[in-house]
């Protein structure tokens, strides 16, 4: 964890917590504040589909020193992320198809009809994502193979 020395609202040196306090975990926020320190945060909440974190000069907000700011992704960055996600989906789909090739050989004891239907669902997946205008970065609705069993949910 990093901490920053703050005096009169001015952010001073940012240091590793252990440099000043050693390997203890028992220092409270109040003890930090009493010595003029504030925790440093390298993260900010943001929408990963439309925003990104960018480095910035340290800023004091809400009792934290932040070293990142939130910025909107450009249209090109969003499209690049979608293209990358779609390529990942295609790669995963190809691996799933390859893993069940054995079901279609002549001497396989698998239910060829069920497996053929599953394999067709996999082949149709990328076109379905495009046709339904699904954002590939959020896609998670993969077809289940014929051996899949619904997990038991314990309340």
Secondary structure, DSSP 8 states (H G I E B T S, - for coil): -EEEEEETTEEEEEEEHHHHHTT-----HHHHHHTTEEEEES-----TTTEEEEEEEEEEETTEEEEEEEEE--HHHHHHHHHHHHHHHHHHHHHHHHHTGGGGSTT--S-HHHHHHHHHHHHHHHHHHHHTT--TTT-------TT--------
